[in-house]
Structure formats: structure tokens, C-alpha cells
Amino acid sequence: MTVADPGLDQVELVHAIPGRFRIRIPRLARDSSFAERVAAAAADHAGVRRVRVNRPSASLVVDYDPTVLRRPQASALLRHWAAVGRPGAVVPRTDERPDRADGLTRAWPVALAVLAFLLASLGGPAGFVLGVAVSALSAAPIADRAIKSARNERRLAVDQLDAAAMIALLALGDVRSAALMSGLIATGEEIRRRTARRSRRAMLDLHGALGRSAWLVRGEQRIAVPVEELLVGSTVVVYAGDLIPVDGVVERGIAMVDQKMLTGESRPVRKEKGSDVLAGTALVDGKLYVVATAVADATRAGWIIRALDEVPAQDTRAAAYANRVADGLVGPTFALAGLSLLVSGSLRGAASILIVDFATGIRLSAPTTIMATLTRAAADGVLIKSGRALEQLAAVDAILFDKTGTLTLGDPAVSDVRTLNGYSEEEILGLAAAAEIRLRHPAARALVRHTRALGLPIPGRQHSRYEPGLGVVASIDGREVRVGSTRFLEQAGIALPADGDVDDVRRESQSIAWVAENGRPIGLVAYRDPPRPEAGDVIDWLRRSGVQEIRLASGDEAVTSAAMARQLGIDRVHAAAMPDDKAAIVRELKQRGHVVAVVGDGINDSPALALADVSISMSHGADVARETADVVLMDSDLWRLPHAMELARHCVGLIRENIAMVAAPNAVALVLGGLGRLSPTAATILNNGSSILAGMNGLRPLVRALDPPMNGRRVG
């Protein structure tokens, strides 16, 4: 069914079942305010239980009470909602749009300042009195902050400076300057609040992306249930235009999925049986049956929400130092204003000096720039957890890479089996798989997968002990079986064959796990885990961009690690590295004055990640690595690392640019004010105008995306 409406896109009822229907309106995809108005109109309609806008697929999904609404009413509802969505239409009030109400509440100081300026410009006693009264009202937020600051911090701060300047201007009867000052201060605060709201809205978009309901598959039935009721292992069906409600694996079906909200990918990705899918991504075309591997807050989208919600945005050293200097100038500014009043007797000159402050612009622009960059990074598939991490990432000049799962694909496959002492390949694989069957290490999973694929029996084990970075020892049918590195077996006093017997395997960048039974080596299993296709180019980009030290740390033996390093263009290799060894490398680099980043994804990397100036984890890494990392690359593309570094450098450059943008005109204003050559109006324009310009400059990451580097060139 299509509804024509002059000046409006086509409105189409895509599908409808009792209790639910979906509408497609192309304009939803390109007009966020239109989408808000349509959703509000739908939500306000009697009988509507839930409304969800899916902007990537330009659709509106409506869950309703079939006892209140009937399907024949759909045509009238479409016309009504689409008409209400047009500009200028009256939108029903709902409780789900706090941002707009908050915007109206915050706008009144600016409106009052404009009114006061106009009243003062009219002239006459009535205009003057009303102008003073309205200016005083517009300055109420300034006075409130000054009182709270004095009471809570018990020290002089920029809020008291602003309040004193407003009092002086009103005492002089300079209503226009007072109105201009309060209006510009309120405008600057609104810029900062809007940036925070936009960042919060990005998180709310993710919250919405997790969805409210899902179609649970139970036998032949499809049951609509709240997302909160889904469990790991549940099977859900997802239709075109819906959001995927869980992280999971496709059981059957083929579809195109829009993942840009979580990974930054610009085009939909084909998903089919065996593909991984993420909660919050939009199914553009097709149908999928998905088995849940994570639900609700445990999904990647839920984890991003928690991380962004806890981001401290004002903890960069540059901004903190600038804030300390600016706050430290408050006292001297009061003193200079007092001295000017004593020497010249001019309250106007003293007011001009009081208007000048350095902290307002920095307080506005620094967090604005940081939050804008963090929001941009999250949209581009990089989760950066603090302003401090941004600043440190911009300064990184040494990087330590883990190998498996970071520089390699992290999905090894068994490539060779060598036998010793009369054992067969089948016996070696069976014993090794039995020892490693419950381990989550990629090599262990590859061994078990390979053994099962060959149809070989895996004997039961009585108990086992895993030693991170070394291997596992297990009791199997009364025999002690060890599977692990050369060091692991040698520590147990087991003599291994000469290196020459396996050097050909190592030279091919294959990792080796020895297998021993009752203190005697019986064979080895070789794995091949190829490097990521982009890894070499990323290493080259890092070196050209100023990273002085690039090192590889691997639990593999020297020949294997060196072969991988040569392939990727890495000069320094630390082979057979244990967790403590990786931590020692970080300490050594830091002692030499480097700002060190560690890129890893496993439990073995945790000590080094904790010691690094910036810890970076891949999204598929161990939970402890992701939770403790400062930066998480949200997909398997290693190009996210250079992109994160460029975003960080751009952010720090903007902060410094904004500090200069605030400091230069205010320094000039302070000098001119001290010489009695600056009017209050000019001081207001220089001080607050520079603050607003700096705040707007800090919004640049939201306005213009920084294209990620790839193979030495820019790609859109």
C-alpha cells in the first residue's frame, strides 16, 4: 500500500501481522528531526505499545494492541503520522524526548539576554529599568555557578570573575554590555551541553539499537518477547528492516546487514550460515535465523554503551595545565581590576578587566573537542575510553605487538604432524586434543577441530593444569601428557630432538607444540596462522608516521618469530616471550623515554597492557584484555589502529589550537584593559567571542570525518 502526499516521500506499508507492522518512509533515513516527529506521533497514538525507528532501512516498526487497533486502520495512521512529521506540524508531547525539553529550558538565558539588549537599545527610563531587570534575570545561571563554586571549592574561580563583571556592568547601567556578556556565556555553555547531548544521543542510539523486542523461535512458533528475556543459545528470527537483537551466529538464511553503527563500515555486509552478527546492526534485506552467543548488556553494543558512559572527558594534561594556569590568573585579575579602580577611579575600566578570563574558553573547548572526537571514533569502529588515552595515543612513539590474533588472523590451522618413538599421527592428535579440549587458546581450538574433522577418537582425561604462555599437562588414562612449547618440556626435564629436525617447519612461520607422554617426546603438531593481509602496510604506515620503535613479542620460538617479523618488516623480535617478559619490554622502553602502546588480545598480554602508556586490544580478544584496554579496535581490521592515532593527533592539535585561540585575544584584552583602552563591550566580544569560536572549532570531528588511512592513501 502506498500513500501519496504532496511534498512527502512515498509511504509504504511493508508488512503487517497481528500486533505488529512496519512502514517504510525514505525520508526517515536522511532527516533525523522528521524521524523524531513521526516516532512521537506514532507513540502518542492509542493502542501503540512500542515504536522503533530504523533509520538505515528508513523504516518504522510499530508494536500495537490488536484489541485496540485493527489492520484496516493502517492507511489512516500512515497519513496521520506522515503529516505530523512535516515541518511546522504540532507534535504530541511524549516522555521520551528529554533533549528537546532540556533545550528549551537552557535557551531562556540567551532569549532574556537578547530581550535585555533590545530593551536597552530602545532608550528611555522604562527601557533602561526593564533592561536592567531582564539582564539580571539572564545572569542568574552565572550567579548560581559563582555561589556554588565559592561554597564547594572555597577558592576564587572564573565563575566569581564573571559574576563580579556582571555586577559592575549593571551598576554602571551598561545594560547592553551586560546582556551581551550573559548571552555569549550562555551560548558557550549551550555549545558544550549540545556536544555532550550529541555524545549521549549516540549512546541512546546504541541503546535503541539493542531493541525492545525480538522474535523468539520455539519449534514452529515465532513469539515476540522482550529482549531482556533472551538467553544465550536462544534462536531468533530477524526480518528485513529489523535490528538484530543479539550477538550471535547465523544458523540459516542469507541477508545484507548494515554494521556501520558498530564497525564504521560504509556498505552493508553479506551474512550467511556460520557468519557472526552483532546486536544493534540493521538487517537491510533478507532474513536470518540467529543463535545468540551474547545478550543484552553482554553484547558488543551493550559493552560500548557502558564504556562510553564512563568516559572522563576532561583529563588531558594539556587541558588540565591550561585550566590550572587560567584559574591561577583569576586572583591577579581581581587585583589588577582593583588597582585600576584605585588609580583611575573608573569602574568601567575595572569592569573591562573583570570581563577578561582565560578559563571559560578552555573549560568550554577542551571537553567539547574530546567528546566530539570520542563520539567520532566510536562511530568509526574505535572505542577510546578517556581523554587521557586520546592524548597518550597522539604521543605514542613505540609500539609492542603481540603476534597471535593481533598481527595474525588468530585462526590457526594444523599444518603438519611429526611423529617420534614409534607413535602414529592418530595417537599424537588424540592425546594432544584430550589435553587441550577445554582450553580457549586459538591453537588448542584448532587442534581439537582438526582431530574431530579427521574422525579420530579423543580419550577422556582425569585432570589438567594449564600454564599461561607455556602449555598444559594432563592425566589421560593414567599417563601424564604434556603439550606445549620447547621451554615447557625442557623445564620438565624432557630431552627434545635437535633443532635441525624441525627448522624447516619454523622457517615457514609455523608455530610448534610438542607432545610428550610420561616424560618422553612422542611428536609435535605444527600450526600455521597467516598474518593479516593489511599488517605489513600498517607497520609501514606507523614507521613513516613517526613511531620510532616497533617490536614483536611472541610466545613462539626464535626461528618462527623471526620469519614472521621479516615478512611484516619488523626489526626487533622477542621470541618465547612470557607475560613477565612482555612487561619487562614495556618497562625498558618507558625508561628510555618512549610513550609506549601495547597491542594485544590475550590473557598473556594483560601485564604488558597494564604497564603501557596506552593499552590497545582487538575486539575479539580475551575479556580481561578488552576491559583493561584504553582503546579497543572494534573489528578485525588493523587499519583501525592508524585511524585511531590520527584521530588522537587531530584532537590534541585542536585542543592546542583552541587554547591559543582563547589565550591570544584575552591576553591582548587584559593588557588594553590595564591601560584603560578597552570598553566593556569590546572586552566581552574578545573574551566570550573567542570562547564560542574555540568551542565551535572543537566540534570539527563531528562535522567532518577524518578518513582512515589505507595503504598510504586516503579512502572515503
HUUR-V877656 format. One record per residue. N is the residue number from 0. SS is DSSP state (2 for helix, 1 for strand, 0 for the rest). D_CENTER is the distance of its C-alpha to the mean C-alpha in whole Angstrom. Layout:
N & SS & D_CENTER
N & SS & D_CENTER
//
This chain:
0 & 0 & 40
1 & 1 & 39
2 & 1 & 40
3 & 0 & 41
4 & 0 & 40
5 & 0 & 41
6 & 0 & 38
7 & 0 & 36
8 & 0 & 34
9 & 0 & 35
10 & 1 & 35
11 & 1 & 35
12 & 1 & 35
13 & 1 & 34
14 & 1 & 35
15 & 1 & 36
16 & 1 & 37
17 & 0 & 38
18 & 0 & 36
19 & 1 & 33
20 & 1 & 33
21 & 1 & 31
22 & 1 & 31
23 & 1 & 30
24 & 1 & 30
25 & 2 & 28
26 & 2 & 28
27 & 2 & 25
28 & 2 & 23
29 & 0 & 23
30 & 0 & 24
31 & 2 & 21
32 & 2 & 24
33 & 2 & 27
34 & 2 & 24
35 & 2 & 24
36 & 2 & 28
37 & 2 & 29
38 & 2 & 27
39 & 2 & 28
40 & 2 & 32
41 & 2 & 31
42 & 2 & 30
43 & 0 & 33
44 & 0 & 36
45 & 0 & 38
46 & 0 & 37
47 & 1 & 33
48 & 1 & 31
49 & 1 & 28
50 & 1 & 26
51 & 1 & 23
52 & 1 & 22
53 & 1 & 21
54 & 2 & 20
55 & 2 & 20
56 & 2 & 23
57 & 0 & 25
58 & 1 & 26
59 & 1 & 27
60 & 1 & 27
61 & 1 & 30
62 & 1 & 31
63 & 1 & 34
64 & 0 & 37
65 & 0 & 40
66 & 0 & 43
67 & 0 & 42
68 & 0 & 41
69 & 0 & 42
70 & 2 & 41
71 & 2 & 44
72 & 2 & 42
73 & 2 & 39
74 & 2 & 41
75 & 2 & 41
76 & 2 & 38
77 & 2 & 36
78 & 2 & 39
79 & 2 & 38
80 & 2 & 34
81 & 2 & 34
82 & 2 & 36
83 & 2 & 35
84 & 0 & 31
85 & 0 & 33
86 & 0 & 33
87 & 0 & 35
88 & 0 & 36
89 & 0 & 36
90 & 0 & 33
91 & 0 & 34
92 & 0 & 32
93 & 0 & 29
94 & 0 & 28
95 & 0 & 24
96 & 0 & 24
97 & 2 & 23
98 & 2 & 22
99 & 2 & 25
100 & 2 & 27
101 & 2 & 25
102 & 2 & 25
103 & 2 & 29
104 & 2 & 29
105 & 2 & 28
106 & 2 & 30
107 & 2 & 33
108 & 2 & 33
109 & 2 & 33
110 & 2 & 35
111 & 2 & 38
112 & 2 & 37
113 & 2 & 38
114 & 2 & 41
115 & 2 & 42
116 & 2 & 42
117 & 2 & 44
118 & 2 & 47
119 & 2 & 48
120 & 2 & 48
121 & 2 & 51
122 & 0 & 53
123 & 2 & 56
124 & 2 & 56
125 & 2 & 54
126 & 2 & 51
127 & 2 & 51
128 & 2 & 51
129 & 2 & 48
130 & 2 & 46
131 & 2 & 46
132 & 2 & 46
133 & 2 & 43
134 & 2 & 41
135 & 2 & 41
136 & 2 & 40
137 & 2 & 37
138 & 0 & 37
139 & 2 & 36
140 & 2 & 32
141 & 2 & 33
142 & 2 & 36
143 & 2 & 34
144 & 2 & 31
145 & 2 & 34
146 & 2 & 36
147 & 2 & 33
148 & 2 & 32
149 & 2 & 36
150 & 2 & 36
151 & 2 & 33
152 & 2 & 32
153 & 0 & 36
154 & 0 & 36
155 & 0 & 36
156 & 0 & 33
157 & 2 & 32
158 & 2 & 32
159 & 2 & 36
160 & 2 & 37
161 & 2 & 35
162 & 2 & 38
163 & 2 & 41
164 & 2 & 40
165 & 2 & 40
166 & 2 & 43
167 & 2 & 45
168 & 2 & 44
169 & 2 & 46
170 & 2 & 49
171 & 2 & 50
172 & 0 & 49
173 & 0 & 47
174 & 2 & 45
175 & 2 & 43
176 & 2 & 42
177 & 2 & 41
178 & 2 & 39
179 & 2 & 38
180 & 2 & 36
181 & 2 & 35
182 & 2 & 34
183 & 2 & 32
184 & 2 & 30
185 & 2 & 29
186 & 2 & 28
187 & 2 & 25
188 & 2 & 24
189 & 2 & 23
190 & 2 & 21
191 & 2 & 19
192 & 2 & 19
193 & 2 & 18
194 & 2 & 15
195 & 2 & 14
196 & 2 & 15
197 & 2 & 14
198 & 2 & 10
199 & 2 & 12
200 & 2 & 13
201 & 2 & 10
202 & 2 & 9
203 & 2 & 13
204 & 2 & 13
205 & 2 & 11
206 & 2 & 14
207 & 2 & 16
208 & 2 & 15
209 & 0 & 16
210 & 0 & 19
211 & 0 & 22
212 & 1 & 25
213 & 1 & 26
214 & 1 & 29
215 & 1 & 30
216 & 1 & 32
217 & 1 & 36
218 & 0 & 38
219 & 0 & 39
220 & 1 & 38
221 & 1 & 34
222 & 1 & 33
223 & 1 & 31
224 & 1 & 29
225 & 1 & 26
226 & 2 & 23
227 & 2 & 23
228 & 2 & 27
229 & 0 & 25
230 & 0 & 26
231 & 0 & 25
232 & 0 & 28
233 & 0 & 28
234 & 1 & 29
235 & 1 & 27
236 & 1 & 28
237 & 1 & 26
238 & 1 & 28
239 & 0 & 27
240 & 0 & 25
241 & 0 & 23
242 & 1 & 20
243 & 0 & 20
244 & 0 & 20
245 & 0 & 19
246 & 1 & 18
247 & 1 & 21
248 & 1 & 24
249 & 1 & 26
250 & 1 & 29
251 & 1 & 31
252 & 1 & 30
253 & 1 & 29
254 & 1 & 26
255 & 1 & 24
256 & 1 & 20
257 & 1 & 18
258 & 0 & 14
259 & 2 & 13
260 & 2 & 10
261 & 2 & 9
262 & 2 & 10
263 & 0 & 11
264 & 0 & 14
265 & 0 & 17
266 & 0 & 20
267 & 0 & 20
268 & 1 & 21
269 & 1 & 24
270 & 1 & 24
271 & 0 & 27
272 & 0 & 29
273 & 0 & 27
274 & 0 & 24
275 & 1 & 20
276 & 1 & 19
277 & 0 & 15
278 & 0 & 16
279 & 0 & 15
280 & 0 & 16
281 & 1 & 19
282 & 1 & 22
283 & 1 & 24
284 & 1 & 27
285 & 1 & 29
286 & 1 & 29
287 & 1 & 27
288 & 1 & 28
289 & 1 & 25
290 & 1 & 26
291 & 1 & 23
292 & 1 & 22
293 & 1 & 19
294 & 0 & 19
295 & 2 & 18
296 & 2 & 15
297 & 2 & 16
298 & 0 & 14
299 & 2 & 11
300 & 2 & 10
301 & 2 & 12
302 & 2 & 10
303 & 2 & 6
304 & 2 & 8
305 & 2 & 10
306 & 2 & 8
307 & 2 & 6
308 & 2 & 10
309 & 0 & 11
310 & 0 & 9
311 & 1 & 13
312 & 0 & 13
313 & 0 & 16
314 & 0 & 17
315 & 0 & 17
316 & 2 & 21
317 & 2 & 22
318 & 2 & 21
319 & 2 & 22
320 & 2 & 25
321 & 2 & 26
322 & 2 & 26
323 & 2 & 28
324 & 2 & 31
325 & 2 & 30
326 & 2 & 31
327 & 2 & 34
328 & 2 & 35
329 & 2 & 36
330 & 2 & 39
331 & 2 & 41
332 & 2 & 40
333 & 2 & 42
334 & 2 & 45
335 & 2 & 45
336 & 2 & 45
337 & 2 & 48
338 & 2 & 50
339 & 2 & 50
340 & 2 & 51
341 & 2 & 54
342 & 2 & 55
343 & 2 & 55
344 & 0 & 55
345 & 0 & 52
346 & 2 & 50
347 & 2 & 48
348 & 2 & 48
349 & 2 & 46
350 & 2 & 44
351 & 2 & 43
352 & 2 & 42
353 & 2 & 40
354 & 2 & 38
355 & 0 & 36
356 & 0 & 33
357 & 0 & 31
358 & 2 & 28
359 & 2 & 27
360 & 2 & 26
361 & 2 & 24
362 & 2 & 23
363 & 2 & 22
364 & 2 & 20
365 & 2 & 18
366 & 2 & 16
367 & 2 & 16
368 & 2 & 15
369 & 2 & 12
370 & 2 & 10
371 & 2 & 11
372 & 2 & 9
373 & 2 & 6
374 & 2 & 6
375 & 2 & 8
376 & 2 & 6
377 & 2 & 3
378 & 2 & 7
379 & 0 & 8
380 & 0 & 7
381 & 1 & 5
382 & 1 & 3
383 & 1 & 5
384 & 0 & 7
385 & 1 & 10
386 & 2 & 12
387 & 2 & 14
388 & 2 & 12
389 & 2 & 11
390 & 2 & 15
391 & 2 & 16
392 & 2 & 14
393 & 2 & 16
394 & 2 & 19
395 & 0 & 19
396 & 0 & 23
397 & 1 & 23
398 & 1 & 21
399 & 1 & 22
400 & 1 & 22
401 & 1 & 22
402 & 2 & 24
403 & 2 & 24
404 & 2 & 21
405 & 2 & 19
406 & 2 & 22
407 & 1 & 24
408 & 0 & 23
409 & 0 & 23
410 & 0 & 26
411 & 0 & 29
412 & 1 & 32
413 & 1 & 36
414 & 1 & 38
415 & 1 & 41
416 & 1 & 43
417 & 1 & 46
418 & 1 & 48
419 & 0 & 51
420 & 0 & 54
421 & 0 & 55
422 & 0 & 52
423 & 0 & 50
424 & 2 & 47
425 & 2 & 47
426 & 2 & 48
427 & 2 & 45
428 & 2 & 42
429 & 2 & 43
430 & 2 & 43
431 & 2 & 40
432 & 2 & 38
433 & 2 & 40
434 & 2 & 39
435 & 2 & 35
436 & 0 & 35
437 & 0 & 33
438 & 0 & 30
439 & 0 & 27
440 & 0 & 27
441 & 2 & 27
442 & 2 & 30
443 & 2 & 31
444 & 2 & 30
445 & 2 & 31
446 & 2 & 35
447 & 2 & 35
448 & 2 & 34
449 & 2 & 37
450 & 2 & 39
451 & 2 & 39
452 & 2 & 39
453 & 0 & 42
454 & 0 & 44
455 & 0 & 45
456 & 0 & 45
457 & 0 & 43
458 & 0 & 45
459 & 0 & 44
460 & 0 & 43
461 & 0 & 44
462 & 1 & 41
463 & 1 & 39
464 & 1 & 37
465 & 1 & 34
466 & 1 & 34
467 & 0 & 30
468 & 0 & 30
469 & 0 & 34
470 & 1 & 35
471 & 1 & 37
472 & 1 & 40
473 & 1 & 41
474 & 1 & 45
475 & 1 & 46
476 & 0 & 49
477 & 0 & 51
478 & 1 & 49
479 & 1 & 47
480 & 1 & 44
481 & 1 & 42
482 & 1 & 39
483 & 1 & 37
484 & 0 & 37
485 & 2 & 40
486 & 2 & 40
487 & 2 & 39
488 & 2 & 43
489 & 2 & 44
490 & 2 & 43
491 & 0 & 45
492 & 0 & 48
493 & 0 & 48
494 & 0 & 50
495 & 0 & 48
496 & 0 & 49
497 & 0 & 49
498 & 2 & 46
499 & 2 & 48
500 & 2 & 48
501 & 0 & 45
502 & 2 & 44
503 & 2 & 44
504 & 2 & 41
505 & 2 & 39
506 & 2 & 39
507 & 0 & 38
508 & 0 & 34
509 & 1 & 35
510 & 1 & 34
511 & 1 & 37
512 & 1 & 37
513 & 1 & 41
514 & 1 & 43
515 & 1 & 46
516 & 1 & 48
517 & 0 & 50
518 & 0 & 50
519 & 1 & 50
520 & 1 & 48
521 & 1 & 48
522 & 1 & 46
523 & 1 & 42
524 & 1 & 40
525 & 1 & 38
526 & 1 & 34
527 & 1 & 33
528 & 0 & 29
529 & 0 & 29
530 & 1 & 26
531 & 0 & 23
532 & 0 & 25
533 & 0 & 22
534 & 2 & 23
535 & 2 & 26
536 & 2 & 24
537 & 2 & 21
538 & 2 & 23
539 & 2 & 26
540 & 2 & 23
541 & 2 & 22
542 & 2 & 25
543 & 2 & 26
544 & 0 & 23
545 & 0 & 25
546 & 0 & 24
547 & 0 & 27
548 & 1 & 27
549 & 1 & 25
550 & 1 & 26
551 & 1 & 26
552 & 1 & 27
553 & 0 & 28
554 & 0 & 30
555 & 0 & 33
556 & 0 & 36
557 & 2 & 37
558 & 2 & 38
559 & 2 & 35
560 & 2 & 32
561 & 2 & 34
562 & 2 & 35
563 & 2 & 31
564 & 2 & 30
565 & 2 & 33
566 & 2 & 32
567 & 2 & 28
568 & 0 & 30
569 & 0 & 29
570 & 0 & 32
571 & 1 & 31
572 & 1 & 31
573 & 1 & 31
574 & 0 & 33
575 & 0 & 34
576 & 0 & 31
577 & 0 & 30
578 & 2 & 28
579 & 2 & 30
580 & 2 & 30
581 & 2 & 27
582 & 2 & 26
583 & 2 & 30
584 & 2 & 28
585 & 2 & 25
586 & 2 & 28
587 & 2 & 30
588 & 2 & 28
589 & 2 & 27
590 & 2 & 30
591 & 0 & 31
592 & 0 & 29
593 & 0 & 26
594 & 0 & 22
595 & 1 & 21
596 & 1 & 18
597 & 1 & 18
598 & 1 & 17
599 & 1 & 18
600 & 0 & 17
601 & 0 & 20
602 & 2 & 22
603 & 2 & 24
604 & 2 & 22
605 & 2 & 21
606 & 2 & 23
607 & 2 & 22
608 & 2 & 19
609 & 2 & 20
610 & 2 & 22
611 & 0 & 20
612 & 0 & 19
613 & 1 & 15
614 & 1 & 15
615 & 1 & 13
616 & 1 & 13
617 & 1 & 13
618 & 0 & 12
619 & 0 & 15
620 & 0 & 16
621 & 0 & 18
622 & 2 & 17
623 & 2 & 18
624 & 2 & 16
625 & 2 & 12
626 & 2 & 13
627 & 2 & 14
628 & 0 & 12
629 & 0 & 10
630 & 1 & 8
631 & 1 & 8
632 & 1 & 9
633 & 0 & 8
634 & 0 & 12
635 & 0 & 15
636 & 0 & 15
637 & 0 & 16
638 & 2 & 16
639 & 2 & 12
640 & 2 & 13
641 & 2 & 15
642 & 2 & 13
643 & 2 & 10
644 & 2 & 14
645 & 2 & 15
646 & 2 & 12
647 & 2 & 13
648 & 2 & 16
649 & 2 & 16
650 & 2 & 15
651 & 2 & 17
652 & 2 & 20
653 & 2 & 19
654 & 2 & 19
655 & 2 & 23
656 & 2 & 24
657 & 2 & 23
658 & 2 & 25
659 & 2 & 28
660 & 2 & 28
661 & 2 & 29
662 & 2 & 31
663 & 2 & 33
664 & 2 & 35
665 & 2 & 35
666 & 2 & 37
667 & 2 & 39
668 & 2 & 39
669 & 2 & 40
670 & 2 & 43
671 & 2 & 44
672 & 2 & 44
673 & 2 & 46
674 & 0 & 49
675 & 0 & 49
676 & 0 & 48
677 & 0 & 45
678 & 0 & 45
679 & 2 & 43
680 & 2 & 42
681 & 2 & 41
682 & 2 & 39
683 & 2 & 37
684 & 2 & 36
685 & 2 & 35
686 & 2 & 33
687 & 2 & 31
688 & 2 & 31
689 & 2 & 30
690 & 2 & 27
691 & 2 & 26
692 & 2 & 26
693 & 2 & 24
694 & 2 & 21
695 & 2 & 22
696 & 2 & 21
697 & 0 & 18
698 & 0 & 17
699 & 2 & 17
700 & 2 & 14
701 & 2 & 13
702 & 2 & 17
703 & 0 & 17
704 & 0 & 15
705 & 0 & 15
706 & 0 & 16
707 & 0 & 15
708 & 1 & 18
709 & 1 & 21
710 & 0 & 24
711 & 0 & 24
712 & 1 & 24
713 & 1 & 22
714 & 0 & 21
715 & 0 & 20
//
